[in-house]
Amino acid sequence: MTAVAGLLPIARWATPYVCSQAQVAERVRAWLGEPGTPPSLQRLMAVYAVAGVEARSSALPIDEIFAGSDFESRNDRYAAVMIEAATAASREALALAGVDGTSIGLVTSVSCTGFMIPAVDAHVANALRLGPRLARLPITQSGCAGGAVGLARTVDFLAAHPAQAALLIAAEFPSLTFQRWDRSATNVISTALFGDGAAACVLVGRDHPRFASAPVHWEHAASRFFADSLPMMGFRLRNPGLQIILDKGLAPFVRRHAGEALATFLDEAQVSRDELTRFALHPGGRKVIEGLASAWGLTAADLEATRRVLRERGNMSSVTVLHVLAEVLAERPAAGERGLLVAFGPGFGAELALLRFT
């Protein structure tokens, strides 16, 4: 199969704060101990010990996260930290790629945890002097699938412009969506999983001079939409901010449909399951990972990069799959190995991509 594009090294932004799961659990326990909280919610504290998360990356100090504030103040914080994180990650990605910003033909930005107009891609382009012949593509509502969606749409651009280079940015700050007033099981459980993060990488078309040296070649991708599954996950915009939606049937749903989705994808790509030796999977949570392992026959070694990112950083929504791919690359796959990149997101949908390591 002919590769469409090459992915150059991934830059990961280092958040200024890291919270242990024990620290977060302590704050949540105190929050749930306040008057008016149903006693039944205290039983959910057990999830903090089994979520597969040991530490959480954070753009904010933990005191600020749990203090609560209005939507305007939170979104202002989102915009400020978004610009900082996206610019820093993009600058590093360009340096790692050895590509000059003036040669970037497209910048794709992905985020769902706040709102900015113009989107952060304009701020990055201005700060790093990208372009001036520059297309910009902000992707704002793809949730946890956003990193994979951003990669796929960027590759589509490079398939049409094979001599060009493009920049992909993903940045998410779920800590800014924590709602102090929302004493629901969903809010308690999501607080056990999510962390902040950002990442960026340069992709090049097959006629670009850096294509041959790219550590990953993108061979095939597909999107899968599951009808009648809209309530599975997402956000509801409330007056105080974004309220997370996370259905308890999500993990069983993934388990039921993952096998058929992968089989269809591999059949389209004309690749056998046995040819896949590396896996960059979005870690939606421990039960989702276990569901994928069962459906696809994955070993502990197959899942190590996915579990490591969840354990050390938490679920960073759209950013996470890029961090997992960076971990896979750090394992130095042999030239010719094939990998699978997968992320699930609201809709409900799945994004799958076939990679070849060089």
Secondary structure, 3 states (H helix, E strand, C coil): CCCCEEEEEEEECCCCEEEEHHHHHHHHHHHHCCCCCCHHHHHHHHHHHHCCCCEEEECCCHHHHHHCCCHHHHHHHHHHHHHHHHHHHHHHHHHHHCCCHHHEEEEEEECCCCCCCCCHHHHHHHHHCCCCCCEEEEECCCHHHHHHHHHHHHHHHHHHCCCCEEEEEEEECHHHHCCCCCCCHHHHHHHCCECCEEEEEEEEECCCCCHHHCCEEEEEEEEEECCCCHHHEEEEEECCEEEEEECCCHHHHHHHHHHHHHHHHHHHHCCCHHHEEEEEECCCCHHHHHHHHHHHCCCHHHHHHHHHHHHHHCECHHHHHHHHHHHHHHCCCCCCCEEEEEEEECCCEEEEEEEEEC
